[in-house]
């Protein structure tokens, strides 16, 4: 059996949270690399989210490194590291004593994750001829969910890319209400983008899927609108029901959209078709809610029957929209509230007239 390799640091442990142990210490940059690693956000072959750090920003790292190479440079900002095992603090020798000894087991590699300061850490690792000492703040957590939660909250002062935050939200509980609402939308978006058989599989653009054509934040707006007062409202707050029934219904709806408007969908991008543009996606979300509420549509065939009423009356990728007395070129619609509202009202009015005619004919 291999011998344990451990590092010892003199630390201070302030009393902050009854659930999390927090401490701070000084370490050489080389030692930080031995006890912690950067785990970037990505997806495995099954579409499961791994890691949480954003991509490196080369220009920012270069600026930090160039500064740190100067003889009078300082780095007062602490690097924040989370440990989920592999590290422990020795008990204080007396009550009220904040001095502790941090013991880190690096026998199996770095046990910590860098939660904040990844760009500073990368710049430090590229320095030559200077073994910089840095301030390190650390905390011990018991679960990966707690680690990801603290990552979001620690980085909230300097916002991360929103799309990355939204991808992480489904993995974390006990969040503020505004984040919880978005969390359900992100949960559905993730399922639609990675679930086998989904009509939107691989088509949603995320931090971990940059090749997608439909922006995740746009689809999340559709989902939040529907959860509030639409086809998904019965599943609001019920994650399992939402994943079982809500995701299936949305997949069926977009399957119908792809079939009915195949020429405006297949091979198109937001620049070449307003059907896959934010304006069209959000407006179609209201169409889904309308058809579900009016006709009870939940399957692709049921949705397709309703969408057929729009055929010949749209200008997704060429021609003009006829909004009453106003004519708008197909690509003149932008993803702004006024245009989304105008397009939504138009599509719903066309559907109402078409359904009324169908009802009379029956």
ZIGIMO-V607816 format. One record per helix or strand of 2 or more residues. SS is the DSSP state (A for helix, B for strand). FROM is the first residue (numbers start at 1). LEN is the number of residues. Records with the same first field share a line. If there is no record, write none. Layout:
SS = FROM-LEN / FROM-LEN
//
This chain:
B = 6-7 / 21-8 / 36-2 / 42-2 / 49-2 / 79-5 / 87-3 / 99-7 / 112-5 / 133-8 / 204-3 / 214-2 / 320-4 / 326-4
A = 29-7 / 58-11 / 118-8 / 144-14 / 162-8 / 177-18 / 216-14 / 233-3 / 239-22 / 262-4 / 278-18 / 300-11 / 330-3 / 337-25
//
